[in-house]
């Protein structure tokens, strides 16, 4: 009888182990898949024209539409209280202004405009504008920052999501900017 009880215990433990392993593998698979889908969804697709935007600075001056629709531009979506945005700022600091033909503009889409722009003062190496009425971020589906967009004549050509912290990604971005 003890032998039968031992076999039953081993059988139950095996089923429990199999169930746990299946659950863990399923969780890892679906979590990775959902994370990938979510990250892809936070970056606007290349080839799309930039939607209409009303970007204002701390003095409530509107950035001219032509600044975004003529030539090459890098928009960097940030917030002043975002650690990843501040790391991205440190990475971009030596690159901003390296090319006279590629201006960088910061865009803040969340929070009170006056407070957000005041808090952003001196934290970023580029001029920062507030996205009035969340028009630009809303149309592009941007819900997380930082995100960089490269535009040519008002069309999104390339996008990057998250802070560029890995050395290989930093080198890749620097090389891209130099060879643009």
N, C-alpha and C positions, 0 to 999 in steps of 0.2 A: 504494500500500500504506500509506503514511503517513497518507493521508486516511482510510482505513478504520480504522486504529488510533486516530486522533483521535476519530472518531465513536463507536467502541466505548468509549473512555475517558469521553466526555461522557455516553453512555448509562448507564454504570456509576455515574458520579458522580450523575446524576439519580436513579437508583434508590436509591442510598445516601442522598441528601438526602430523598427521599420517605419512605423507611423511618424515618430519624431524626426527621423531622417528625411522622409518624404515631405513633411511639413516644412522643415528648414530649407531644403533645396527649392521647394516651391516658393517660399517667401523670398529667398535670395533672387531667384529668377524674376519674379513679378516685381519686386522692389527695384531691381536694376532696370527693368524694362520701363516701369512707370517714371523712374527718375530720368531716364534718357528722354522719354517723351515730354516730360515737364521742362527739361532744360532746352530741348529743341523748340518748345512752344514759347519760350521767353525771348528768343532772338528772332527779329523780323527776317523774313525770307529775302534773299538777294533777288534783284531784278524788279522789285516793287518800287514805284515812285513814292517819294516821301509825301505823306498826307499834308494837308494845310496845317500850318503851325503858327501860333502866336507866342513867341518867346520874348519875354521882357527881362530887363536887367534890374538891378537894385534901385536905379533911378526911374524905373517904369518906362524906359526907352525900349521900343520894339526893335528886335533884330530884323533888318530888312530881309524880305523874302529872297531877294537875289543872293544874299550871303549863303543861303542853303541850296539854291537852285542853279548856281553858275559855278563851274569849276569843281575842284576837289575839296571835300570837307570831312572832318571826323567829328561826329557827335558822341559825347560820352555822357550817358545817363548815370547820375550819381545822387546821393544825398549826403549831407554833412555828418550825419550820425552813423554812417555805415562803415564799419572797419574795413571791409573789402574795398570800398570806394576809396578810402584813405590810402590803402596799400597800392591800389591802381594809380592813384595820384602820384605816389612816390616813384612808381615805375615810369610813368609818363613824363614827369618833370623834366628830365634831360632831353626828351624827344620833342616836346612841344616847342615850336619855333625853329626846329632844325631844318624844316623845309618851308620856305616862304610861300610856296604854292599850295600848302595844305594846312589851313587853319583848323584848330581844335576849339570846339565850343562845348561847355558843360551844360547839361540840361537837368533841372530838378523838376520832377512832376508831382511830388507828394508833399503835403503839409501846407502850412500857411506861407504864402509867397514872401512876405516881408521877413518873417522869422527864418525861413529856409535859406533865403539869399544872404541874410545877415550872418547866419551860422556858417555858411559856405565861404564867406570872405576869407581870403588868405589860405584856404585849405587846398585849393586846386591850382594847378599851373596854367589854367586857361580861364577865360571869362565864362562865368556861369549865368545862365538864364533860367527863368521860371517858365514852365510849360502851362500857360494860362488855360484854365478849364480842363486840364489833363487831356487836352485835345490830341497832342502828338503821341504820348504814351498810350492813351486809350485806343487810338486808331491802330497803332503798331502792336498792341497786345503786350506791352511791357509791364510786368508786375514785380520784377526783381531787378536790382542794380548791383554792381555796375554792368553796363552793356555799352559796347562801342559799336558805332555804325560808320562805315565809310561810304560816302556819297560821291557820285560823279554826276554833275548837272542835275541834281535833285533825285537821282535814282540810287537806291541802296545797292551797292556792289558787293559789300562784305560786312559780316557782323561777327562780334565776339562776345560771349557771355561770361560773366564772372571776372574776378581779379586775375591778372596775368602774373602768377606767382612762381610758376615753374620756370627754371632757367631755359629749358628748351623752347617753351612758348614765348618767353621774352625775346630770345634770339630770333625766333621765327617772325615775331611782330616787327622787331627792329629791321630785319632783313627786308621784310615786305615794304616797310616805309621807305627805306633807302632805295629800293629798286622800283618804286612806284613810278 
